[in-house]
């Protein structure tokens, strides 16, 4: 939990702040033409709770922890530590994968909530600088725009993303064959595959949400 969650907090927070500011700027540049700048609040709030919060968090964790899991387990395979665990009648999956999976299931939803908060606050900073909107007014509009189903959808996504990241990273580590150069290749493959599967899973969740009308 320390490695996957706490140490990833600065990176996730910075990414969310930048994305929130960018989303608010891009939305305001178009909505201003129709005199609807106030809808930037809705855009940032819904965009982060439904999509950007869990997706940015998953991409950050995939790049940090997914590759680290693969490299760690790959090194254990190369140095025959995994074989030693089996010789001692210890299941490598229970000993190596299970703690990482449990930690990711706990901390990824927490990181998603932090990402949502940072992105929405960044949108409030932009509105303050561009339209001189009071922060209390912005937070009131955020509360009105935020729906519980959107937040829950993002948290469910984060659980699915955690499952993908941990299992792909560990699987690539267990599949290492050869020398130390294979460890680097497995770490690269873990990041590429987990990121692709996270985006694919996000597409699936969004399609389900769209087809069910958000119910």
C-alpha positions, 0 to 999 in steps of 0.5 A, spaced: 500 500 500 505 504 501 509 503 494 502 503 490 498 508 493 502 513 498 508 514 493 504 515 487 500 520 490 504 526 488 504 523 481 497 522 481 495 529 484 500 533 479 497 529 473 490 531 475 491 538 477 494 539 470 488 535 466 483 539 470 486 545 468 487 543 461 479 541 461 477 547 464 481 551 459 479 547 453 471 547 455 471 555 457 474 556 450 468 553 446 463 554 451 464 562 451 462 563 444 455 561 446 455 564 453 455 558 457 462 559 461 458 556 467 457 549 464 465 548 465 463 546 472 459 541 470 464 539 464 470 538 469 466 535 475 462 530 470 469 528 466 473 527 472 468 523 476 466 518 470 472 518 466 478 522 467 479 520 475 480 513 475 483 513 468 489 518 470 490 514 476 490 507 473 495 510 467 499 513 473 499 506 477 500 502 471 507 506 469 509 506 476 507 499 479 505 495 474 512 495 471 515 494 478 511 488 479 513 485 473 521 487 474 521 484 481 517 478 479 522 477 473 528 478 477 525 472 482 524 468 476 531 469 473 535 468 480 530 462 481 527 465 488 520 462 485 523 455 484 525 456 491 518 458 494 515 452 490 521 447 493 518 450 500 511 448 498 509 456 498 505 458 492 508 463 489 501 466 487 499 467 494 506 469 497 507 474 491 501 476 487 496 476 493 499 482 497 500 486 491 493 485 489 489 486 495 493 493 496 491 495 489 484 494 491 484 498 497 489 504 494 486 505 487 479 507 489 483 512 494 487 515 489 481 515 484 478 520 489 484 524 490 485 525 483 477 527 482 478 532 488 485 535 485 482 535 478 475 539 480 479 544 485 484 545 479 478 547 475 475 551 480 482 555 480 481 556 473 474 559 474 477 564 479 482 566 475 478 567 468 471 569 471 473 571 478 468 566 480 468 565 488 470 559 490 464 557 495 460 558 489 464 554 485 464 548 490 456 549 490 455 548 483 460 542 483 455 539 489 449 540 484 453 537 478 456 531 482 451 525 482 453 519 486 452 514 480 458 517 477 462 517 483 460 510 484 462 508 477 469 511 477 470 507 483 468 500 480 472 502 474 478 503 479 477 496 482 477 493 475 483 497 473 487 495 479 485 487 477 488 488 470 494 492 472 496 487 478 495 481 474 498 483 467 504 486 471 505 479 475 503 475 469 509 478 465 514 477 471 512 470 472 513 469 464 520 471 464 525 466 461 532 468 460 537 473 463 537 480 466 535 483 459 528 479 459 526 482 465 527 489 462 522 486 456 517 484 461 517 490 465 515 494 458 510 489 456 507 489 462 506 497 462 504 497 454 499 491 455 496 493 462 495 501 459 491 498 453 487 493 457 485 499 462 483 503 456 479 497 453 476 496 459 474 503 460 471 503 453 467 497 455 464 500 462 463 507 458 459 503 453 455 499 458 453 506 462 451 509 455 447 503 453 443 503 460 442 510 460 446 512 466 442 507 470 
